Amino acid sequence: DKKDKGKDKGKKGKKKKAPAEEAPPKEPPPLQGPSEITGTMYGNILNYQADWEDKEDWKYNFAQKHDVELAKKKIRVDVEAELKDAVDEMLKQNLAKIKAQLNPAKGGKKGKGGKGKKKK
């Protein structure tokens, strides 16, 4: 160490490179647009926030039973869709029946419903 110190004193013109002058740190790659994975993850995060974030179920539900309201909420969407389709189909059938009653089928003219004249 003492020998090195003596050599540095004699050479004043040369300086060591400062470590700060090295290549700048690499920047992270630019962000990409939305992808299928990020869209799915975002949807799951929103689902969690809507359904579970504010629940403190772990404090009082030791048996870990199902949440009735959450189950109803999930099933209600499918049941409403099925019910809507069934009602639409029934309305279409009733409308067809009403149209058939208002516009009777075209057939031959019916004759008089009354009796003919009596002969004397």
KOLNU-609309 format. One record per residue (C-alpha): residue in one letter; x, y, z. Coordinates in Angstrom, 1 decimal. Each point is the difference from the previous one (the first is absolute). Example, Ala and Ser with C-alpha at 12.3 -4.5 7.8 and 13.67 -1.06 7.14 Angstrom:
REM KOLNU-609309
 resn      u      v      w
    a   12.3   -4.5    7.8
    s    1.4    3.4   -0.7
***
This chain:
REM KOLNU-609309
 resn      u      v      w
    d    0.0    0.0    0.0
    k    2.8    2.4    0.9
    k    1.7   -0.6   -3.4
    d   -3.2    0.8   -1.9
    k   -0.5    3.3    1.8
    g    3.5    1.1   -1.0
    k   -0.7   -0.8   -3.7
    d   -3.2    2.0    0.0
    k    1.7    3.1    1.3
    g    2.5    0.0   -2.8
    k   -2.6   -0.2   -2.8
    k   -2.3    3.0    0.4
    g   -1.2    0.1   -3.6
    k   -1.8   -3.3    0.0
    k   -3.2   -0.5    1.9
    k   -2.1   -3.0    0.6
    k   -3.4   -0.2   -1.7
    a   -2.8    1.0    2.4
    p   -2.5   -2.9    0.5
    a   -2.8    2.5   -0.7
    e    1.1    0.4   -3.6
    e   -0.8   -3.6   -0.9
    a   -3.0   -0.9   -2.1
    p   -3.2    1.3    1.3
    p   -2.3   -2.6    1.6
    k   -2.3   -1.8   -2.3
    e   -3.6    1.3   -0.1
    p   -2.9   -2.5    0.1
    p   -1.5   -0.9   -3.3
    p   -2.9    2.1   -1.2
    l   -3.4   -1.1    1.1
    q   -2.0   -1.9   -2.5
    g   -3.7    0.4   -0.7
    p   -2.7   -2.1    1.6
    s    0.2   -3.7   -0.5
    e   -2.3   -3.0    0.6
    i    1.7   -0.8    3.3
    t   -0.1    3.5    1.4
    g   -3.6    0.3   -1.0
    t   -0.9   -3.2    1.8
    m    2.0    1.0    3.1
    y   -1.6    3.4    0.1
    g   -3.5   -1.6   -0.2
    n    0.9   -2.3    2.9
    i    1.3    2.9    2.0
    l   -3.3    1.9   -0.5
    n   -1.9   -3.2    0.9
    y    2.0   -0.4    3.2
    q   -0.5    3.7    0.9
    a   -3.8   -0.2   -0.6
    d   -0.6   -3.3    1.8
    w    2.6   -0.6    2.6
    e    2.1    3.0    0.9
    d   -2.4    1.5    2.5
    k   -1.1   -3.3    1.6
    e    1.4   -0.8    3.4
    d   -1.3   -3.5   -0.3
    w    3.1   -1.5    1.6
    k   -0.8    1.6    3.3
    y   -3.4   -1.7    0.7
    n   -0.5   -2.7   -2.5
    f    2.1   -2.8    1.5
    a   -1.8   -2.8   -1.7
    q    0.7    1.7   -3.4
    k   -3.6   -0.6   -1.2
    h   -1.0    1.4   -3.4
    d   -1.3    3.6   -0.4
    v   -3.6   -0.3   -1.0
    e   -0.3    3.5   -1.5
    l    3.1   -0.6   -2.1
    a   -1.3   -3.3   -1.2
    k   -3.4    1.6   -0.9
    k    1.8    2.9   -1.8
    k    2.0   -2.5   -2.1
    i   -3.0   -2.2   -0.9
    r   -2.5    2.8   -0.5
    v    1.6    1.2   -3.2
    d   -0.4   -3.4   -1.7
    v   -3.5   -0.5    1.4
    e   -1.1    3.4   -1.2
    a    1.3   -0.7   -3.5
    e   -1.8   -3.4   -0.2
    l   -3.2    1.6    1.3
    k    0.2    2.8   -2.5
    d    0.4   -2.4   -2.9
    a   -2.9   -2.1    1.2
    v   -2.3    3.1    0.4
    d    1.0    1.3   -3.5
    e   -0.8   -3.4   -1.5
    m   -3.4   -0.1    1.8
    l   -0.8    3.6   -1.2
    k    0.9   -1.0   -3.6
    q   -2.4   -3.0    0.2
    n   -2.8    2.2    1.4
    l    0.6    2.6   -2.6
    a   -0.2   -2.6   -2.8
    k   -3.3   -1.3    1.5
    i   -1.5    3.5    0.1
    k    1.0    0.7   -3.6
    a   -1.6   -3.3   -1.0
    q   -3.3    0.9    1.7
    l   -0.1    3.5   -1.5
    n    0.8   -1.2   -3.5
    p   -2.0   -3.2   -0.6
    a    1.3   -2.4   -2.6
    k   -1.2    0.7   -3.5
    g   -2.5   -2.5   -1.0
    g   -3.1   -0.3   -2.1
    k   -2.9    2.3    0.7
    k   -2.4   -1.4    2.5
    g   -3.6   -0.2   -1.1
    k   -3.0    1.4    1.9
    g   -0.4   -1.5    3.3
    g   -3.8    0.4   -0.1
    k   -2.6   -2.4   -1.3
    g   -1.3    0.2   -3.5
    k   -3.5    1.0   -1.0
    k   -2.8   -2.4    0.7
    k   -2.0   -1.2   -3.0
    k   -3.8    0.0    0.2
***
